[in-house]
Amino acid sequence: MNPEANLAGLRLDARADRLLSSDSNIRGSFAALAENLGSLGRPTGSVVVTGPEAGVGRTTVCIGLGAALAAAGKKVAVVDCNLDRPQLHRWFGRPNFTGLTSALEGGGNLEDYGFDAAPNLRIVPTGPVLPGPWGLAGSPKLAGSVRDLEEDRDVVLLDAPLAREVLAARALWGSFDGVLLVVHATRTPKGVARGFTDALLDARMELFGVVLNGHV
């Protein structure tokens, strides 16, 4: 069990506990991903983490990569942008009373609507899910809120909607520094992975890489 998370009063589920633990056998994989991200030679302050289908591990990658970056001394925030299916607060046993929607509706910095999961790692849930959520989150306010958060954090990881939704709102999601496409090792057909990779590149989005999840 992660001691810092316990001190924060979080009730981690097994997945989050494993990803945050320095003894986890998957920490090395995420440390390598963090190192690769840092070696790109391009701005990586805001990273959109998406995938071609539900269940490929977008949230897993956000938390695992965030923990690895934080352990390396980076100040990191993970923001849950899945207003249709909020997940992050559940992984950490927290209510979803405030978060992204609170900042978009009421103003203020996203930093103020999150909680610390570990040293250098801040989690921002979706907050209350309102009717017609993508009318809200698809607004320019989201980009502005993330830019403000970047003033406080070295890296902001956006647990984003599915890739087809990211492509449909490319003006918004393409305004961030880059994209990680998460695919599942056993469940994502190769043709689907290639199709979305090509679509992101054709849309002139900055594709940082494809993350193969599901080996561990």
Secondary structure per residue as TSV (DSSP state, phi and psi in degrees):
chain	resnum	aa	ss	phi	psi
A	1	M	-	360.0	138.3
A	2	N	-	-73.7	118.6
A	3	P	H	-66.8	-39.3
A	4	E	H	-63.6	-39.3
A	5	A	H	-65.6	-36.8
A	6	N	H	-62.7	-42.0
A	7	L	H	-63.4	-29.4
A	8	A	T	-78.0	-3.9
A	9	G	T	77.6	22.7
A	10	L	-	-87.0	143.1
A	11	R	-	-105.4	82.4
A	12	L	-	-68.5	141.4
A	13	D	-	-82.9	172.4
A	14	A	H	-60.9	-33.8
A	15	R	H	-66.7	-48.1
A	16	A	H	-65.8	-40.1
A	17	D	H	-59.2	-43.0
A	18	R	H	-66.5	-40.9
A	19	L	H	-70.8	-30.7
A	20	L	H	-86.5	-17.7
A	21	S	-	-71.9	131.0
A	22	S	T	-70.4	-16.1
A	23	D	T	-90.7	-2.9
A	24	S	-	-64.8	139.8
A	25	N	T	-74.3	-6.2
A	26	I	T	-99.6	-4.6
A	27	R	H	-59.2	-37.2
A	28	G	H	-61.8	-37.6
A	29	S	H	-64.6	-42.7
A	30	F	H	-73.7	-30.5
A	31	A	H	-63.6	-39.2
A	32	A	H	-65.7	-40.2
A	33	L	H	-63.4	-41.5
A	34	A	H	-62.7	-40.6
A	35	E	H	-65.7	-41.6
A	36	N	H	-62.8	-40.6
A	37	L	H	-62.2	-41.3
A	38	G	H	-71.7	-18.2
A	39	S	T	-94.8	4.9
A	40	L	S	-67.8	-25.4
A	41	G	S	74.5	19.9
A	42	R	S	-130.2	160.9
A	43	P	-	-60.2	132.9
A	44	T	-	-131.6	34.7
A	45	G	S	-73.9	-28.5
A	46	S	E	-133.5	119.7
A	47	V	E	-123.1	122.0
A	48	V	E	-87.7	120.2
A	49	V	E	-106.3	111.9
A	50	T	E	-130.7	179.1
A	51	G	-	-160.4	162.3
A	52	P	S	-75.7	-17.3
A	53	E	S	-156.1	162.3
A	54	A	T	-67.5	147.0
A	55	G	T	87.4	6.4
A	56	V	S	-81.4	-17.3
A	57	G	-	110.5	31.9
A	58	R	H	-60.1	-46.7
A	59	T	H	-67.4	-39.4
A	60	T	H	-56.5	-47.0
A	61	V	H	-66.2	-40.4
A	62	C	H	-59.9	-46.8
A	63	I	H	-71.3	-45.3
A	64	G	H	-63.9	-45.0
A	65	L	H	-67.6	-41.4
A	66	G	H	-60.0	-43.0
A	67	A	H	-64.9	-39.6
A	68	A	H	-67.2	-43.1
A	69	L	H	-63.7	-41.6
A	70	A	H	-64.1	-40.4
A	71	A	H	-65.1	-25.6
A	72	A	T	-85.9	3.6
A	73	G	T	99.3	2.2
A	74	K	-	-82.4	144.2
A	75	K	-	-88.4	118.1
A	76	V	E	-123.6	144.7
A	77	A	E	-127.5	139.6
A	78	V	E	-114.2	123.9
A	79	V	E	-114.5	124.8
A	80	D	E	-81.6	110.4
A	81	C	-	-104.0	10.9
A	82	N	-	-89.0	76.8
A	83	L	T	-70.0	-18.8
A	84	D	T	-83.3	-19.9
A	85	R	S	-152.6	73.7
A	86	P	-	-59.5	139.2
A	87	Q	-	-129.5	-41.1
A	88	L	H	-55.3	-43.6
A	89	H	H	-62.0	-32.7
A	90	R	H	-67.8	-38.4
A	91	W	H	-62.1	-27.3
A	92	F	T	-109.8	9.4
A	93	G	T	63.0	35.6
A	94	R	-	-114.5	150.9
A	95	P	-	-69.5	162.5
A	96	N	-	-109.0	44.2
A	97	F	S	-75.8	-33.3
A	98	T	S	-136.3	157.7
A	99	G	S	165.0	-141.3
A	100	L	H	-55.9	-48.2
A	101	T	H	-65.2	-29.9
A	102	S	H	-63.7	-43.1
A	103	A	H	-69.1	-39.7
A	104	L	H	-69.1	-34.6
A	105	E	H	-84.9	-46.5
A	106	G	H	-103.2	-7.0
A	107	G	-	87.3	-179.8
A	108	G	S	95.9	167.4
A	109	N	-	-83.9	138.9
A	110	L	G	-54.8	-32.3
A	111	E	G	-52.0	-36.6
A	112	D	G	-75.9	-12.8
A	113	Y	G	-106.3	13.9
A	114	G	-	-115.9	-171.7
A	115	F	E	-143.1	156.5
A	116	D	E	-86.6	126.8
A	117	A	E	-97.1	-22.8
A	118	A	E	-166.4	166.6
A	119	P	T	-53.9	130.6
A	120	N	T	73.5	1.7
A	121	L	E	-121.3	112.2
A	122	R	E	-111.4	137.1
A	123	I	E	-110.7	128.9
A	124	V	E	-117.2	108.2
A	125	P	-	-69.7	179.3
A	126	T	-	-68.8	-31.4
A	127	G	-	80.0	-177.4
A	128	P	S	-55.9	131.8
A	129	V	-	-87.1	119.8
A	130	L	-	-100.0	161.3
A	131	P	S	-59.2	139.9
A	132	G	S	60.6	52.1
A	133	P	H	-59.2	-35.5
A	134	W	H	-76.3	-12.1
A	135	G	H	-67.2	-26.8
A	136	L	H	-89.6	-54.2
A	137	A	H	-72.4	-20.5
A	138	G	T	-83.6	3.5
A	139	S	S	-82.9	162.4
A	140	P	H	-59.5	-16.9
A	141	K	H	-60.3	-33.4
A	142	L	H	-63.0	-47.6
A	143	A	H	-60.9	-42.5
A	144	G	H	-64.5	-39.9
A	145	S	H	-65.1	-39.1
A	146	V	H	-68.3	-40.1
A	147	R	H	-62.0	-40.0
A	148	D	H	-63.1	-40.0
A	149	L	H	-65.1	-32.7
A	150	E	H	-64.3	-19.6
A	151	E	T	-67.1	-26.7
A	152	D	T	-101.1	-18.2
A	153	R	-	-126.6	145.4
A	154	D	S	-73.1	-37.7
A	155	V	E	-137.0	133.1
A	156	V	E	-116.2	118.4
A	157	L	E	-99.7	123.3
A	158	L	E	-102.2	109.9
A	159	D	E	-74.7	91.5
A	160	A	-	-92.6	168.5
A	161	P	-	-65.4	-179.6
A	162	L	-	-61.8	157.0
A	163	A	H	-59.2	-34.7
A	164	R	H	-64.8	-33.1
A	165	E	H	-75.3	-36.5
A	166	V	H	-61.7	-43.4
A	167	L	H	-66.8	-36.3
A	168	A	H	-67.0	-26.1
A	169	A	T	-118.4	48.2
A	170	R	H	-63.4	-28.1
A	171	A	H	-62.1	-35.7
A	172	L	H	-76.7	-60.5
A	173	W	H	-69.2	-27.7
A	174	G	T	-74.3	-8.1
A	175	S	T	-80.1	-11.5
A	176	F	S	-87.3	173.0
A	177	D	S	-66.1	-35.3
A	178	G	E	-176.7	178.3
A	179	V	E	-127.9	138.2
A	180	L	E	-109.3	126.6
A	181	L	E	-99.8	118.6
A	182	V	E	-96.9	126.8
A	183	V	E	-125.2	153.6
A	184	H	E	-94.7	136.5
A	185	A	T	-61.0	-33.3
A	186	T	T	-113.3	-18.4
A	187	R	T	-105.6	-21.3
A	188	T	S	-92.1	115.6
A	189	P	-	-59.3	143.6
A	190	K	H	-58.8	-37.4
A	191	G	H	-64.5	-35.9
A	192	V	H	-68.0	-45.1
A	193	A	H	-59.6	-45.6
A	194	R	H	-65.8	-39.6
A	195	G	H	-61.0	-44.0
A	196	F	H	-74.5	-32.8
A	197	T	H	-59.5	-48.2
A	198	D	H	-63.7	-39.9
A	199	A	H	-64.2	-40.6
A	200	L	H	-65.2	-41.4
A	201	L	H	-67.7	-41.3
A	202	D	H	-62.8	-30.9
A	203	A	T	-79.6	2.7
A	204	R	T	60.8	34.6
A	205	M	-	-88.0	146.7
A	206	E	-	-78.3	99.8
A	207	L	E	-89.3	109.8
A	208	F	E	-73.7	-28.4
A	209	G	E	163.1	173.7
A	210	V	E	-112.2	126.6
A	211	V	E	-102.2	121.1
A	212	L	E	-91.4	110.8
A	213	N	E	-105.2	155.7
A	214	G	-	110.6	1.3
A	215	H	-	-82.4	-15.6
A	216	V	-	-119.4	360.0
